[in-house]
């Protein structure tokens, strides 16, 4: 295939899928992976075949793509507050089991109103801000707001969920085991309080790629929602969540220029590699915009739209026309930049897949 191109090692992909499935099975909880990482119905189906109960998506349009390809249990873990999105979600809920996330009373009121107009009851989970300070109701406010949401017509609260990532005692951490346990305990404690208030909480959904394994061990947690684990990336390796050998996806690029001994230019820049995870930032201080495979002395130091500038420390035999593989810092955002990916099977044959849910922003 021509470059730049995303290459996925099918054997590593399968092992990663099976490894996380075993985490869920061992702890007798549900696995509902987030498809934001791969955006491919093919991989979502592989996750389901390995034991996942359903999938998680961020956008209604992503969920529609998955439903169009036969996936029937979908959680949109993102607050829907516009009438257009809610109406599309309602239409989708008529053909799949659909769970929606809610993170405010106003948002719930809008959902309730439109659901009532459509004479339908929507299954919802309440999102909790457990420390990341992104979306989610503040932990201290959940009970009072949940009681008001519970009184609204045409909404059925069935669970609570959070995305916390590697946070411990309110601070970023590399101690994923304790961070996951703390996340799980916080949410289980909250679920118990909500049940004491008469709100039926069935699902307690937690976990990122870094914290799922430990959060899953907490009694009362019912579900984990990791995403990046299917591929892993340079960020996850630096975190210590995986080895380089477990990284299933690389971007293959071609050297197009070699102006000096210390500099090589490749045909992949910011339109090829995600730049949302910047180098030299705490706590992991990544070097460059990706990890160059088999070349520890080469760093993807700078990127412009169409060019990637490699800094070469010492001697190397790469030259114009050669291809190299680079593990992106953040694979999820990188996949969204590519129309197609190539999955290599056990016979080293490459199969092209269109990234059907890329660019689905609504």
C-alpha positions in Angstrom: 0.0 0.0 0.0 1.0 3.6 -0.5 2.1 5.8 2.5 1.3 7.2 4.9 -0.9 4.3 6.0 -2.1 2.8 9.3 -1.0 -0.8 9.6 -2.6 -3.0 12.2 -1.1 -6.3 13.3 -4.1 -8.6 13.5 -2.4 -11.1 15.9 -1.5 -8.4 18.4 -5.0 -6.9 18.0 -6.6 -10.3 18.8 -4.3 -10.8 21.8 -5.2 -7.3 23.2 -8.9 -7.9 22.7 -8.7 -11.3 24.5 -6.6 -9.9 27.3 -9.2 -7.3 28.3 -12.0 -9.8 27.9 -10.3 -12.0 30.4 -10.1 -9.2 32.8 -13.8 -8.8 32.7 -14.6 -12.5 32.8 -12.2 -13.1 35.7 -14.0 -10.5 37.8 -17.5 -11.5 36.5 -18.3 -8.0 35.2 -19.3 -6.6 31.8 -17.0 -5.2 29.2 -18.4 -2.5 27.0 -15.4 -1.1 25.0 -15.3 2.4 23.6 -15.2 2.3 19.8 -13.7 5.8 19.6 -10.3 4.2 19.3 -10.8 2.1 16.1 -14.2 3.4 14.7 -14.5 0.1 12.8 -17.6 -2.2 13.0 -15.3 -5.1 12.1 -13.2 -4.7 15.3 -16.3 -3.9 17.4 -17.7 -7.3 16.3 -14.4 -9.0 17.2 -14.7 -7.5 20.7 -18.3 -8.7 21.0 -17.3 -12.2 19.9 -14.6 -12.2 22.6 -17.3 -11.5 25.2 -18.1 -7.8 25.3 -21.8 -7.2 26.1 -22.1 -4.1 23.9 -20.1 -1.0 22.9 -19.6 2.6 24.0 -19.7 5.5 21.6 -19.3 9.3 21.9 -21.6 10.5 19.2 -25.0 9.5 17.8 -23.5 9.3 14.3 -20.9 6.8 15.5 -23.6 4.8 17.1 -25.6 4.8 13.9 -22.7 3.4 11.9 -22.3 0.6 14.4 -26.1 -0.1 14.4 -26.1 -0.2 10.6 -23.6 -3.0 10.8 -25.5 -5.2 13.2 -24.4 -4.0 16.7 -27.5 -3.9 18.9 -26.4 -2.8 22.4 -24.9 0.7 22.4 -24.2 3.3 25.2 -23.6 6.9 24.1 -21.4 8.1 26.9 -21.8 11.8 26.1 -24.5 14.3 27.1 -27.0 14.9 24.3 -28.7 18.3 24.7 -29.6 19.5 21.2 -33.0 18.5 19.7 -31.4 17.2 16.5 -29.2 14.8 18.3 -31.9 13.6 20.7 -34.3 13.0 17.9 -31.8 10.9 16.0 -31.0 9.0 19.2 -34.7 8.3 19.7 -35.0 6.9 16.1 -31.9 4.8 16.8 -33.4 3.5 20.0 -36.2 1.9 18.0 -33.8 -0.6 16.5 -31.2 -1.2 19.1 -30.9 -1.1 22.9 -29.6 2.4 23.4 -28.4 3.9 26.7 -27.8 7.7 26.9 -25.6 9.6 29.2 -26.9 12.6 31.3 -24.8 15.0 33.2 -27.1 17.8 34.2 -30.7 18.5 35.3 -31.2 20.8 32.4 -30.0 18.2 30.0 -32.3 15.6 31.5 -35.2 17.9 31.3 -34.6 18.4 27.6 -34.3 14.7 27.1 -37.5 14.1 29.1 -39.5 16.7 27.1 -38.5 15.3 23.7 -38.9 11.7 24.8 -42.4 12.5 26.0 -43.3 14.1 22.7 -42.2 10.9 21.0 -44.1 8.7 23.5 -41.0 6.8 24.3 -39.0 6.0 27.5 -35.2 6.5 27.3 -32.8 4.4 29.3 -30.2 6.7 30.9 -27.1 6.7 33.0 -25.9 9.6 35.1 -22.4 10.8 34.5 -20.3 11.5 37.5 -17.3 13.8 37.6 -15.1 11.7 39.9 -12.0 13.9 39.5 -11.1 14.5 35.9 -13.0 17.8 35.8 -14.6 17.2 32.4 -18.2 16.3 31.9 -20.2 14.8 34.7 -22.2 16.0 37.7 -19.9 16.9 40.6 -19.7 14.0 42.9 -21.0 15.9 45.9 -24.1 17.0 43.9 -25.1 13.7 42.3 -27.7 12.5 44.9 -29.7 15.7 44.9 -29.7 16.1 41.1 -30.4 12.4 40.5 -33.5 12.6 42.7 -34.8 15.4 40.5 -34.0 13.6 37.3 -35.6 10.4 38.7 -38.9 12.3 39.0 -38.9 13.3 35.3 -41.3 11.4 32.9 -40.1 9.2 30.1 -36.6 8.6 31.5 -35.4 5.5 33.2 -32.2 5.7 35.3 -30.4 2.3 35.2 -26.9 3.3 36.1 -24.1 5.7 36.8 -20.8 6.0 35.0 -17.5 8.0 35.1 -14.4 8.5 33.1 -11.6 9.4 35.4 -8.3 8.1 33.9 -5.2 7.9 36.0 -6.2 10.2 38.8 -5.4 9.4 42.5 -6.4 11.7 45.4 -7.3 14.4 42.8 -3.9 14.4 41.0 -2.5 12.7 37.9 -0.7 9.5 38.8 1.2 6.6 37.4 -0.1 4.3 40.1 -2.9 2.9 38.0 -3.7 0.1 40.4 -4.6 2.3 43.3 -6.2 4.9 41.0 -8.6 2.2 39.5 -9.5 0.9 43.0 -10.2 4.4 44.2 -12.3 5.1 41.2 -14.3 1.9 41.7 -14.9 2.4 45.4 -16.0 6.0 44.8 -18.6 4.9 42.3 -19.8 1.9 44.3 -20.2 4.1 47.4 -22.3 6.5 45.4 -24.5 3.8 43.9 -25.3 2.5 47.4 -26.3 6.0 48.5 -28.5 6.4 45.4 -30.2 3.1 46.1 -30.9 4.2 49.6 -32.7 7.1 48.1 -34.9 4.8 46.1 -33.2 5.2 42.8 -32.6 1.8 41.1 -28.9 1.7 40.1 -28.2 -1.5 38.3 -25.0 -0.5 36.4 -21.8 1.0 37.9 -19.7 1.7 34.8 -16.0 2.8 35.2 -12.6 2.3 33.8 -10.1 3.5 31.2 -7.4 1.4 29.5 -5.0 2.3 32.4 -7.5 1.7 35.3 -9.9 -1.0 34.1 -7.9 -4.0 35.4 -7.9 -2.7 39.0 -11.3 -1.0 39.0 -12.8 -4.3 37.8 -11.7 -5.9 41.1 -13.8 -3.7 43.3 -17.0 -5.4 44.5 -20.1 -3.6 43.1 -18.5 -2.4 39.9 -20.5 -4.0 37.1 -18.9 -2.7 33.9 -15.6 -1.4 32.4 -15.3 0.7 29.3 -11.7 0.8 28.0 -10.9 1.8 24.4 -7.3 2.3 23.6 -6.3 -1.2 24.7 -7.2 -2.7 21.3 -4.1 -1.0 19.7 -2.3 0.8 22.6 0.1 3.6 21.6 3.3 5.4 22.6 1.4 7.2 25.4 0.1 3.9 26.9 3.5 2.3 26.6 5.2 5.2 28.4 2.5 5.0 31.1 3.5 1.3 31.6 0.2 -0.1 30.4 1.8 -2.2 27.7 5.1 -3.1 26.0 6.1 -1.8 22.6 5.5 -5.3 21.3 1.8 -5.1 22.3 1.3 -1.9 20.3 -0.8 -3.3 17.4 -1.0 -0.2 15.2 1.7 1.8 13.5 1.8 4.5 10.9 4.0 3.5 7.9 5.7 6.5 6.3 8.2 7.0 3.5 11.4 9.0 3.7 11.1 11.7 1.0 14.1 13.8 1.8 17.5 13.4 3.6 19.0 16.9 3.6 21.5 16.4 6.4 23.0 13.6 8.5 20.8 14.7 11.4 17.6 15.3 9.5 15.2 13.1 7.4 11.8 14.1 6.2 8.8 11.7 5.9 5.5 12.0 4.2 3.4 12.1 7.3 2.8 15.3 9.3 -0.1 16.7 11.4 -2.6 15.4 8.9 -1.3 11.9 9.5 -0.3 11.9 13.2 -2.5 13.2 16.0 -0.9 16.1 17.8 -3.3 16.3 20.8 -0.8 14.5 23.0 2.2 16.8 22.9 5.8 15.8 23.7 7.6 16.8 26.8 4.5 17.1 29.0 4.2 15.7 32.5 3.8 13.1 33.9 5.3 10.9 31.1 7.4 13.4 29.0 7.0 11.7 25.6 9.9 12.3 23.1 8.5 13.5 19.8 5.2 12.9 18.2 5.5 9.1 18.0 7.9 6.3 18.7 10.0 5.2 15.7 10.0 1.3 15.6 13.5 -0.3 15.6 15.2 3.0 15.6 15.8 4.3 19.1 18.1 7.0 17.9 15.5 8.6 15.7 12.8 11.0 16.9 9.8 12.4 15.1 10.7 15.8 16.4 8.5 18.2 14.4 5.5 18.1 12.2 3.8 20.4 9.7 0.7 19.6 7.7 2.4 17.3 5.2 5.9 16.8 6.6 7.4 14.9 9.5 10.9 16.0 10.5 13.0 13.2 12.0 15.9 14.0 14.2 18.7 11.4 13.8 21.2 11.0 16.6 24.1 9.1 15.3 24.4 6.8 12.2 21.5 5.2 10.4 21.1 3.5 7.1 17.7 5.0 6.2 17.6 6.9 3.0 15.2 8.5 0.5 12.5 5.9 -0.5 12.8 3.8 2.6 9.7 3.2 4.8 9.7 3.3 8.6 6.9 2.5 11.1 6.0 4.9 13.9 3.7 4.2 16.9 1.7 7.4 17.3 1.5 9.1 20.7 -2.3 8.9 20.6 -3.8 6.2 18.3 -7.5 7.2 18.8 -7.1 10.7 17.3 -4.7 9.3 14.6 -7.2 6.7 13.3 -9.7 9.5 12.9 -7.3 11.2 10.4 -7.3 8.2 8.0 -9.9 7.0 5.6 -8.6 3.4 5.6 -6.5 1.1 7.6 -4.7 -2.1 6.7 -5.0 -5.2 9.0 -2.2 -7.8 8.5 -3.4 -11.4 9.1 -1.5 -14.4 10.3 -0.4 -15.2 6.7 1.0 -11.7 6.5 -1.7 -10.7 4.0 -3.0 -7.1 4.2 -6.8 -6.4 4.3 -8.0 -2.9 3.7 -10.8 -1.5 5.9 -12.6 1.8 5.5 -12.8 3.6 8.8 -16.6 4.0 8.6 -17.1 6.0 11.8 -14.3 8.5 11.2 -15.3 12.2 11.1 -18.7 11.4 12.8 -18.8 14.5 14.9 -22.5 15.0 15.6 
